[in-house]
Amino acid sequence: MTTQIYRDTWGIPHLRAGSADELAHAQGRVTALDRGRQIEVERHRAQGTSASFLGVRALSWDLFARRARLDDTAGRCFAALEKRDPETARWVQAYVDGVNEGLAASPVPEFAKYGPAPGRWEPWTPLGVWLATHILFAGFPSKLWREEAIRHLGPDAVGLFATDGPGTSGSNGWLVSGARTTTGRAVLAGDPHRFIEGPGVYQQVHLSCPEFDVVGLTVPGVPGIAHFGHTGTVAWAITNAMADYQDLYRERLRRTGAGVEALGPDGSWRRAARHTETIEVAGEEPVEVEVIETERGPVVIGGPEGLDGGIIGGPEGLDGGIIGGPEGLDGGIIGGPEGLVGGISAPPDAPPLAVSLRYPPRVTDDLGFTALLPLLRAHQVADVDRAFDDWAEPVNVVQAADTEGGLLHRVAGRVPIRAEANRTRLVPAWEPGHAWRGWHRPPRGGLSDDGVAVMANQRGPATPLGVEFAPNHRADRITALLAEREHWSAADMPAIHMDTQLGSATPLLDHLDALTDLTPEASALRDRLLNWDRRMDADSTDAAAYAAVRGAVVRRLAAHPAFAAPAEPPAYPEVFLPWLALLPRVAFALEHLLRARELYGIDRSEIVRAAVEEAAAKSVGVWGDTHRLAPWRAFGGTPTPAPGLSGDHDCVLCTSSVPGLTDLSGRGPAARFVWDLARREDSLWVVPFGASGVPGSPHHRDQLPLWLKGDLVPVITDFTRLAPETGTPVGQREPRQPVLHEQHIDGFGTVRVLPLDLAADAGTIHRWVSEQRAAFWGMNGLTQSQVAEIYAHMDTLDTHHAHLVLRDDEPVALLQTYDPAADRVGDCYAVAPGDIGIHLLLAPAGPDGERPGWSAALMGALASYVLLGLDRRRIVVDPDVRNEKAIARFLRQGFVAGPRVVLPEVDIPDVFIPEKRAQLAFLPREVAFP
C-alpha cells in the first residue's frame, strides 16, 4: 500500500500506510510539515539549547535541562528500549526519519526569520520531548515551597496552602457506562488542562494501517497516540493522577583534587559524576554550567559552593543545622527573625547546600514507550489495561471503555516506595532511610453504582500515591450534572465541558455575608454578590465584581506582614520561582486561608471589608473584559489576548488565571473530546487553535471560534469522504490555488478563500467591477487589461493581497487585505498594532436577486479568516461615504463607525485612482467573536 496523507475540512491529517513503521514515518513527516517550528522548539528544550535562539529568557530552562540531564536520560532510555523492545525502537526511529525528511522540506518561514535552521533529530529525540514536556508534572518544586513555608510559617502551613497550585496541570474526565447512555454503549469525555500554547500542545490525527485504525490526540514530536485515542472498538483517556514520584535530596558536596564528592547515608564520601557544558545564548556571552550527579540523581540546585556560590546552612541544611535553633536559621542563635538576612552565615568549614533530583526514568532507563504500539493495536479494555502496565511517566488516571461493555478505571505509572518524609519535603542525602525500596502497585478504581466515573485531579484511586490534589469542586459538579438526566449522548457532553458554576466561592461569600457597617456602595455590591448565581460567564457583571473582590482579598493577604518572610523569593534557580511565589499560593489556597480557625493573627474580616470597599469604588465591566486567553508562544513577545472567556480555575470550564495578579488565562482546556463507543463517527473533538502551526495557514486558528463557544468538530474516520493531500471532499472540484481558509457554515455552504489568480480570474473580476452597482469600487470604465494591471501591481507588494472567495466552489466575492500603515488610509487615522484593512466586493445576486442573511454569513467567515487565521486584532474598512448599503452592511455586522476622511489620490502607471471621501469603520476581534 502506498503511504497517503489525507486532510479533512479542518486540515486534520488522516494517514494511511502499509505497515506500522511506514505509518510512523508518515506521522513524523506530516508533523514536521504542520508543526515544524513547534517541534523544533521542543527538541531544543529537551536538549537545553533553546537559549541559542530564544535568548536569555530561555536560559533558566536550559540550565535546568542540562543539570537534570534530560537529553542524556532520553538517550539512555532509547538505548534500553532497543534491547528491551526492538520493534518499538524501530518504530520510533521510523518516526524520527519522517520528521527529518519533513523538516528538510518544511516551508515554515519562522525558521528563516527567527533561526536557527532546522536541526537533525536523533532516535531518542521523541523521548526527550516527552520527558521535557512532563518532567514538572509531578510538581517536585512544591517541595521547595513546603520547605520555605514550614521554615517561615511552621508545619501547619503545609495544610493551609495545599491545593492545585500554579505549577501543576490537570484535566477533567468522565466515563459514562452504556446503562446511562442513549445508545447503550459507553461514552468517554474530557478536556486536558494545560498551559495553552500557540500552536496547541495536542495534535489531532488519524492513523491507519492493516494492523490498526486509530484517531486521537497526540503530542507533537512523539509517535503514536498516548493519552487520548479511539480504535473503533476501544477508547481511552487520561487525567493527571497528582501522584508524587520525584524526590529532592539535600546534598553535602565537597571538591577534591580529583573532582566532587557527595556524603552518602553510610557516612562515606563518594565520587560524584561531574563535567561542564556550555550554553549558547543569543545576543549574550555563552554560559558555562557545571553538571553534577550523585548516587541519588542530578544536582539541580546549587553545588559544592552552595546555592549562591557561598557556603550556607549546616549539616542538616537550612531548617535544622547545628548553627540554627529548633526552627532552623529562623530563630536560631545565629540567624535572626529574618533568617540569613542581616545575620551571620555558617563558618567557612561548614558543608554547603545543594539539591539533587531523583526521578524514575533516570533510575530505570524507561519512559514507558513500550506501551505505545500496544495501545494502537488494542481491541478491548483488557488490551488497554495490559498496555498501561508498562506505563512510566507521567503518572495518570486512565479511563477506558470498549464496544463489548468493558470498562476500566485505574492508575498507570511508576511511583517509588520510600519514607513519608520524601513525599513532602527535601530530605538529607547523608541520612539513612530515604532510599527507594521498589514500586507501588498502581491502584484501581471503579464506577459509581449508577455507572459513572469522574476524575478531575481530586482525591480518588491515586490518593495513596499523592500529597496534594485538586479540590473536589470540578469533580463534584460533573457528577451532579451527570445525575440531572438518566441517559446521555455524545452530543450532550459539550454542555458539561462548558459549565461555569464556581464551587470555590462560598468561603469568600460567607465572609461578605458577615460584614456590617459598609458604605452604601459596598453594601450594594455585597448584596449583589450574595444573590449571584455563582456562574463565571464572560458576559456577567456579577462574576467580574466577584473576581475584583477576590483579587483585592488575595493582594491584601499576600501583602500582610505575617507573610513578609515567605514573600521574599529564596535563592533558587529562576525556573522554580513560579512554585515559590507567595501571591499565586495565596490565590489558589484562598478557601483554606479564609476557613482556617486562625490565620497567623490576620483579621480576615477587615481584609475582606477593605477589599469590597476597594472593588465598590471602581468601575467594573463584565468578566470577559479582563478574563481573556493569553497563550504562550515561543517566538514573539506578548500575545494578543483572545476574546473574553467564561470559566475560572474551579469551574468545569477551567480557564485559569491567577487571582490578584491577572485575570488573563494562560491555562485551560488544551483540547476537548467525546469518544462514542456506539459509533466512532459520532465522536467529537476540538483544539484551541487549529491543526496547523504555520501562521497564515487556513487551519492555523480556524478551530478557535468553536473552542471559544464550546462547539466541537466531528471526528471523520471514513477515507472515502476525503481526497488525498488537500482534504477536499470527493466530488468537489480541486481548487486551482492553495486554500488559505476553509469554513463550513450550516445552511450556507463551504466558504474558501484563495489567492487571486489573474490568469484565471481577471475576466470574472473585470465583469464584477464594470457593473454600475460596483461604481464605488472605482474601476468602472477600465479595460480588463487595466484591471489586471492593478492587481498585478498589488501582487508585487508584501502589504496588499487580493483573494477570490468561493462558496461551494462558486466565485462569490473579491477580498482585498492590506496593512493600513502602508496604505493611503494610514494617513487618515491612528493605525494601531494588529489592524488590518479589507475591501470587499460581493458578486451580483442570482436571477431572483434575493439572498437574505447571505452577506452576513459570508462576512462572518471572512472575519474568521482575517482576525483569527491571520491573527489580527481589528478590521478597518473605508467604504465611500455615498455607499450607504455597504456602510449599513458593515454596521449590522458589528463594525463601529469611525470618522469620515478623505483618502488621497494614487497614481499607478497608466492607472489613476482619484481621491475618495470615505467612512471609516472598525471591527475589533472581541466584538466579532465575543
Backbone hydrogen bonds, N-H to C=O, Kabsch-Sander energy under -0.5 kcal/mol:
donor,donor_aa,acceptor,acceptor_aa,energy
4,Q,16,R,-2.7
6,Y,14,H,-2.8
7,R,723,A,-0.9
8,D,12,I,-1.2
11,G,8,D,-2.2
14,H,6,Y,-2.6
15,L,206,H,-3.3
16,R,4,Q,-2.3
17,A,208,S,-2.1
18,G,1,M,-0.6
23,L,19,S,-2.2
24,A,20,A,-2.3
25,H,21,D,-2.2
26,A,22,E,-2.1
27,Q,23,L,-2.7
28,G,24,A,-2.5
29,R,25,H,-2.3
30,V,26,A,-2.7
31,T,27,Q,-2.0
32,A,28,G,-1.9
33,L,29,R,-1.9
34,D,30,V,-2.7
35,R,31,T,-3.1
36,G,32,A,-0.7
39,I,35,R,-2.8
40,E,36,G,-1.9
41,V,37,R,-1.9
42,E,38,Q,-2.0
43,R,39,I,-2.2
44,H,40,E,-2.2
45,R,41,V,-2.2
46,A,42,E,-2.3
47,Q,43,R,-1.8
48,G,44,H,-1.4
49,T,44,H,-2.8
50,S,44,H,-0.7
52,S,49,T,-1.3
53,F,50,S,-1.5
54,L,50,S,-2.5
55,G,51,A,-1.3
58,A,55,G,-1.8
59,L,56,V,-1.5
62,D,58,A,-2.1
63,L,59,L,-2.7
64,F,60,S,-1.7
65,A,61,W,-3.1
66,R,62,D,-2.4
67,R,63,L,-2.5
68,A,64,F,-3.3
69,R,65,A,-0.6
69,R,66,R,-0.7
70,L,65,A,-2.0
73,T,69,R,-2.4
74,A,70,L,-2.4
75,G,71,D,-2.3
76,R,72,D,-2.3
77,C,73,T,-2.6
78,F,74,A,-2.3
79,A,75,G,-2.3
80,A,76,R,-2.2
81,L,77,C,-2.1
82,E,78,F,-2.3
83,K,79,A,-1.0
84,R,80,A,-2.8
85,D,81,L,-3.3
89,A,85,D,-2.1
90,R,86,P,-2.5
91,W,87,E,-2.1
92,V,88,T,-2.6
93,Q,89,A,-2.3
94,A,90,R,-2.1
95,Y,91,W,-1.8
96,V,92,V,-2.4
97,D,93,Q,-2.6
98,G,94,A,-1.9
99,V,95,Y,-2.3
100,N,96,V,-2.7
101,E,97,D,-2.1
102,G,98,G,-2.6
103,L,99,V,-3.0
104,A,100,N,-1.7
105,A,101,E,-0.9
106,S,103,L,-0.9
111,F,108,V,-1.0
112,A,108,V,-0.5
112,A,109,P,-0.6
113,K,109,P,-2.1
114,Y,110,E,-3.4
115,G,110,E,-0.9
115,G,111,F,-1.2
125,T,122,E,-1.9
127,L,124,W,-0.5
128,G,124,W,-2.0
129,V,125,T,-2.7
130,W,126,P,-2.3
131,L,127,L,-2.4
132,A,128,G,-2.9
133,T,129,V,-2.1
134,H,130,W,-1.4
135,I,131,L,-1.6
137,F,134,H,-1.8
139,G,136,L,-1.3
142,S,139,G,-2.5
143,K,140,F,-2.0
144,L,140,F,-0.6
144,L,141,P,-0.7
145,W,141,P,-1.6
146,R,142,S,-2.7
147,E,143,K,-2.0
148,E,144,L,-2.2
149,A,145,W,-3.2
150,I,146,R,-2.8
151,R,147,E,-2.2
152,H,148,E,-2.3
153,L,149,A,-3.3
154,G,149,A,-0.7
154,G,150,I,-1.4
157,A,154,G,-1.7
158,V,155,P,-1.4
159,G,155,P,-0.5
160,L,156,D,-1.8
161,F,157,A,-2.2
162,A,159,G,-0.9
163,T,161,F,-0.8
165,G,163,T,-1.1
168,T,165,G,-1.3
170,G,193,H,-1.6
172,N,191,D,-1.7
173,G,455,M,-1.9
174,W,189,A,-2.8
175,L,453,A,-2.8
176,V,187,V,-2.8
177,S,175,L,-0.6
177,S,451,G,-2.9
180,R,177,S,-2.0
181,T,178,G,-1.3
182,T,488,W,-2.1
187,V,176,V,-2.2
188,L,675,W,-2.4
189,A,174,W,-2.3
190,G,673,F,-1.8
191,D,172,N,-2.1
193,H,170,G,-2.8
194,R,192,P,-0.7
194,R,668,G,-2.2
196,I,666,G,-2.3
198,G,632,W,-2.2
203,Q,218,T,-2.7
205,V,216,G,-2.1
206,H,13,P,-1.6
207,L,214,V,-3.2
208,S,15,L,-2.1
209,C,212,F,-2.9
212,F,209,C,-0.7
214,V,207,L,-3.0
215,V,230,H,-2.2
216,G,205,V,-2.2
217,L,228,F,-2.1
218,T,203,Q,-2.7
218,T,216,G,-0.5
222,V,219,V,-2.0
227,H,217,L,-0.5
228,F,217,L,-0.9
229,G,236,W,-1.6
230,H,215,V,-2.3
231,T,234,V,-2.9
235,A,401,A,-2.6
236,W,229,G,-2.4
237,A,399,Q,-2.1
239,T,397,V,-1.8
241,A,395,V,-1.7
244,D,465,L,-2.9
245,Y,243,A,-0.6
247,D,358,R,-2.2
249,Y,356,S,-2.3
250,R,427,V,-2.9
251,E,354,A,-3.5
253,L,251,E,-0.7
254,R,261,E,-2.2
256,T,259,G,-3.1
259,G,256,T,-0.9
260,V,272,A,-0.5
261,E,254,R,-2.9
262,A,270,R,-2.8
263,L,252,R,-2.1
264,G,268,S,-2.8
267,G,264,G,-1.8
270,R,262,A,-3.0
272,A,260,V,-2.8
273,A,293,E,-2.1
275,H,291,V,-2.0
277,E,289,V,-2.5
279,I,287,V,-3.6
280,E,278,T,-0.6
282,A,51,A,-2.8
284,E,281,V,-2.3
287,V,279,I,-2.7
289,V,277,E,-3.1
291,V,275,H,-3.3
291,V,289,V,-0.6
292,I,290,E,-0.6
293,E,273,A,-2.4
294,T,297,G,-2.2
299,V,292,I,-3.1
300,V,298,P,-0.7
300,V,355,V,-2.0
301,I,355,V,-1.7
303,G,353,L,-0.8
306,G,303,G,-2.2
312,I,310,G,-0.6
314,G,317,G,-1.3
317,G,314,G,-2.6
319,D,316,E,-0.5
320,G,317,G,-0.6
324,G,321,G,-1.2
325,G,328,G,-2.5
328,G,325,G,-2.5
329,L,318,L,-1.5
330,D,327,E,-0.7
331,G,329,L,-1.3
331,G,336,G,-0.9
332,G,329,L,-0.7
334,I,323,I,-0.9
336,G,339,G,-1.7
339,G,336,G,-2.7
341,V,338,E,-1.3
342,G,340,L,-0.5
343,G,340,L,-1.6
344,I,334,I,-0.6
350,A,347,P,-2.3
354,A,251,E,-1.1
355,V,301,I,-2.6
356,S,249,Y,-2.4
357,L,298,P,-2.9
358,R,247,D,-2.6
359,Y,357,L,-0.5
362,R,359,Y,-1.2
363,V,359,Y,-1.1
363,V,360,P,-0.9
364,T,360,P,-2.8
365,D,361,P,-1.9
371,A,368,G,-1.9
372,L,369,F,-1.4
373,L,369,F,-0.5
375,L,371,A,-1.7
376,L,372,L,-1.6
377,R,373,L,-1.8
378,A,375,L,-1.2
383,D,380,Q,-0.7
384,V,380,Q,-1.6
385,D,381,V,-2.9
386,R,382,A,-2.2
387,A,383,D,-2.3
388,F,384,V,-2.4
389,D,385,D,-0.7
389,D,386,R,-0.8
390,D,387,A,-1.6
391,W,388,F,-1.1
392,A,367,L,-0.6
393,E,367,L,-1.0
396,N,394,P,-0.5
396,N,412,A,-2.5
397,V,239,T,-2.9
398,V,396,N,-0.5
398,V,410,R,-3.6
399,Q,237,A,-2.7
400,A,408,L,-2.0
401,A,235,A,-2.0
402,D,406,G,-1.9
403,T,233,T,-2.3
405,G,402,D,-1.4
408,L,400,A,-2.3
410,R,398,V,-2.2
411,V,443,P,-2.7
412,A,396,N,-3.0
414,R,392,A,-1.9
415,V,413,G,-0.6
417,I,438,G,-2.3
418,R,416,P,-0.5
422,N,419,A,-0.8
423,R,419,A,-0.7
423,R,420,E,-1.0
424,T,420,E,-0.7
424,T,421,A,-1.0
425,R,421,A,-2.2
427,V,248,L,-1.9
429,A,250,R,-2.7
431,E,428,P,-1.3
437,R,417,I,-3.1
440,H,415,V,-2.9
445,G,409,H,-2.9
448,S,452,V,-3.0
451,G,448,S,-2.2
453,A,175,L,-2.1
455,M,173,G,-3.1
463,T,460,G,-1.9
465,L,462,A,-2.2
466,G,462,A,-0.7
466,G,463,T,-1.2
467,V,242,M,-0.6
470,A,457,N,-2.7
476,D,472,N,-3.2
477,R,473,H,-2.3
478,I,474,R,-2.5
479,T,475,A,-2.4
480,A,476,D,-2.4
481,L,477,R,-2.6
482,L,478,I,-2.5
483,A,479,T,-1.3
484,E,481,L,-1.4
485,R,482,L,-0.7
488,W,180,R,-2.1
492,D,489,S,-1.0
493,M,489,S,-0.6
493,M,490,A,-1.0
495,A,492,D,-1.3
496,I,493,M,-1.5
497,H,493,M,-1.8
498,M,494,P,-1.7
499,D,496,I,-1.7
502,L,534,R,-3.2
503,G,501,Q,-0.8
503,G,650,D,-0.9
505,A,502,L,-0.9
506,T,503,G,-0.5
509,L,505,A,-2.2
510,D,506,T,-2.8
511,H,507,P,-1.8
512,L,508,L,-2.2
513,D,509,L,-2.4
514,A,510,D,-1.1
515,L,512,L,-1.4
523,S,519,T,-3.0
524,A,520,P,-2.2
525,L,521,E,-2.0
526,R,522,A,-2.7
527,D,523,S,-2.4
528,R,524,A,-2.1
529,L,525,L,-2.3
530,L,526,R,-2.2
531,N,527,D,-1.1
531,N,528,R,-0.6
532,W,529,L,-0.8
536,M,500,T,-2.5
536,M,534,R,-0.5
537,D,535,R,-1.4
540,S,537,D,-1.9
541,T,539,D,-0.5
544,A,540,S,-1.3
545,A,541,T,-2.3
546,Y,542,D,-2.9
547,A,543,A,-2.5
548,A,544,A,-2.1
549,V,545,A,-2.3
550,R,546,Y,-3.1
551,G,547,A,-2.8
552,A,548,A,-1.9
553,V,549,V,-2.3
554,V,550,R,-2.6
555,R,551,G,-2.4
556,R,552,A,-2.2
557,L,553,V,-2.6
558,A,554,V,-2.7
559,A,555,R,-1.6
560,H,557,L,-1.4
563,F,560,H,-2.2
564,A,561,P,-1.8
567,A,563,F,-1.2
568,E,564,A,-0.6
568,E,565,A,-1.5
572,Y,570,P,-2.1
576,F,573,P,-1.7
577,L,574,E,-1.4
579,W,576,F,-1.3
580,L,576,F,-0.6
580,L,577,L,-1.1
581,A,577,L,-1.2
585,R,581,A,-1.1
586,V,582,L,-2.5
587,A,583,L,-2.7
588,F,584,P,-2.5
589,A,585,R,-1.2
590,L,587,A,-0.9
593,L,589,A,-2.4
594,L,590,L,-2.4
595,R,591,E,-1.6
596,A,592,H,-1.8
602,I,599,L,-2.8
604,R,602,I,-1.3
607,I,603,D,-1.7
608,V,604,R,-2.7
609,R,605,S,-2.6
610,A,606,E,-2.6
611,A,607,I,-2.0
612,V,608,V,-2.6
613,E,609,R,-2.1
614,E,610,A,-2.2
615,A,611,A,-2.6
616,A,612,V,-2.3
617,A,613,E,-1.2
618,K,615,A,-1.3
620,V,618,K,-0.5
623,W,540,S,-1.7
624,G,538,A,-3.3
625,D,622,V,-1.8
626,T,622,V,-0.5
626,T,623,W,-1.0
627,H,623,W,-2.4
628,R,626,T,-1.2
629,L,643,P,-0.7
630,A,665,S,-2.9
632,W,196,I,-2.8
636,G,634,A,-0.7
642,A,629,L,-2.3
645,L,627,H,-3.6
647,G,536,M,-3.3
648,D,653,L,-1.4
651,C,648,D,-1.8
653,L,499,D,-2.3
654,C,652,V,-1.9
655,T,653,L,-1.8
656,S,654,C,-0.9
656,S,667,R,-1.6
658,V,662,T,-1.6
661,L,658,V,-2.6
662,T,658,V,-2.3
665,S,628,R,-3.8
666,G,656,S,-0.9
666,G,664,L,-0.6
667,R,656,S,-1.1
668,G,194,R,-2.2
670,A,192,P,-3.1
670,A,668,G,-0.7
671,A,192,P,-0.6
672,R,686,V,-2.4
673,F,190,G,-2.1
674,V,684,L,-2.5
675,W,188,L,-3.6
676,D,674,V,-0.6
677,L,186,A,-2.2
677,L,675,W,-0.5
682,D,679,R,-2.1
683,S,680,R,-2.1
684,L,674,V,-2.1
685,W,713,V,-2.0
686,V,672,R,-1.9
691,A,10,W,-0.6
692,S,699,H,-2.4
693,G,34,D,-3.0
696,G,869,G,-1.0
697,S,694,V,-2.2
700,H,697,S,-1.7
703,Q,689,F,-2.6
704,L,689,F,-0.7
704,L,701,R,-1.2
707,W,703,Q,-2.7
708,L,704,L,-2.7
709,K,705,P,-1.5
710,G,706,L,-1.7
711,D,706,L,-2.0
713,V,685,W,-3.7
715,V,683,S,-2.2
716,I,714,P,-0.5
719,F,717,T,-0.8
721,R,718,D,-1.8
722,L,719,F,-1.7
723,A,7,R,-0.5
725,E,5,I,-3.8
726,T,724,P,-3.0
727,G,723,A,-1.3
732,Q,729,P,-1.8
740,L,738,P,-0.6
740,L,753,V,-3.0
741,H,753,V,-1.1
743,Q,751,V,-2.4
745,I,749,G,-2.8
746,D,744,H,-0.5
748,F,745,I,-2.4
749,G,745,I,-2.6
751,V,743,Q,-3.2
751,V,749,G,-0.6
752,R,806,L,-2.3
753,V,741,H,-2.4
754,L,752,R,-0.5
754,L,804,L,-2.7
756,L,802,A,-2.3
758,L,756,L,-0.7
761,D,757,D,-3.5
762,A,758,L,-1.8
765,I,761,D,-2.6
766,H,762,A,-2.7
767,R,763,G,-2.1
768,W,764,T,-2.1
769,V,765,I,-2.7
770,S,766,H,-1.4
771,E,767,R,-0.6
771,E,768,W,-1.0
774,A,771,E,-1.8
775,A,772,Q,-2.0
777,W,774,A,-2.0
778,G,775,A,-1.5
779,M,774,A,-0.5
782,L,779,M,-2.1
787,V,783,T,-2.4
788,A,784,Q,-2.6
789,E,785,S,-2.0
790,I,786,Q,-2.0
791,Y,787,V,-2.0
792,A,788,A,-2.3
793,H,789,E,-2.4
794,M,790,I,-2.1
795,D,791,Y,-1.7
796,T,792,A,-0.5
796,T,793,H,-1.4
797,L,794,M,-1.8
801,H,817,T,-2.9
803,H,815,L,-2.8
804,L,754,L,-2.2
805,V,813,A,-2.8
806,L,752,R,-3.0
807,R,810,E,-2.7
808,D,750,T,-2.9
810,E,807,R,-1.7
812,V,805,V,-3.2
813,A,805,V,-1.3
814,L,841,L,-2.7
815,L,803,H,-2.4
815,L,813,A,-0.5
816,Q,839,H,-2.8
817,T,801,H,-2.6
818,Y,837,G,-2.1
819,D,799,T,-1.7
822,A,819,D,-2.0
823,D,820,P,-1.6
826,G,820,P,-0.7
826,G,823,D,-1.6
827,D,824,R,-1.4
828,C,825,V,-1.9
831,V,829,Y,-1.0
835,D,832,A,-1.9
836,I,874,R,-2.1
837,G,818,Y,-2.9
838,I,876,V,-2.1
839,H,816,Q,-2.2
841,L,814,L,-2.5
842,L,840,L,-0.5
843,A,812,V,-3.1
849,G,846,G,-1.0
854,W,851,R,-1.9
857,A,853,G,-2.0
858,L,854,W,-2.3
859,M,855,S,-2.8
860,G,856,A,-2.0
861,A,857,A,-1.7
862,L,858,L,-2.2
863,A,859,M,-2.4
864,S,860,G,-1.7
865,Y,861,A,-1.9
866,V,862,L,-2.7
867,L,863,A,-2.8
868,L,863,A,-0.7
868,L,864,S,-1.4
869,G,864,S,-2.4
870,L,865,Y,-1.6
872,R,866,V,-0.5
872,R,867,L,-1.2
873,R,834,G,-1.7
874,R,834,G,-1.7
875,I,923,L,-2.1
876,V,836,I,-2.5
877,V,921,A,-2.3
881,V,917,R,-2.5
883,N,880,D,-2.1
884,E,882,R,-1.9
887,I,883,N,-2.2
888,A,884,E,-2.6
889,R,885,K,-2.4
890,F,886,A,-2.4
891,L,887,I,-2.3
892,R,888,A,-2.4
893,Q,889,R,-1.3
894,G,891,L,-1.4
895,F,890,F,-2.2
896,V,922,F,-3.4
897,A,895,F,-0.5
898,G,920,L,-3.6
901,V,918,A,-2.6
903,L,901,V,-0.5
903,L,916,K,-3.8
906,V,913,I,-3.1
908,I,906,V,-0.6
908,I,911,V,-2.1
911,V,908,I,-3.0
913,I,906,V,-3.4
916,K,903,L,-2.2
918,A,901,V,-2.6
918,A,916,K,-0.7
919,Q,879,P,-2.9
920,L,899,P,-2.2
920,L,918,A,-0.7
921,A,877,V,-1.7
922,F,896,V,-2.3
923,L,875,I,-2.2
925,R,873,R,-2.5
927,V,924,P,-0.8
928,A,924,P,-2.0
929,F,925,R,-2.4
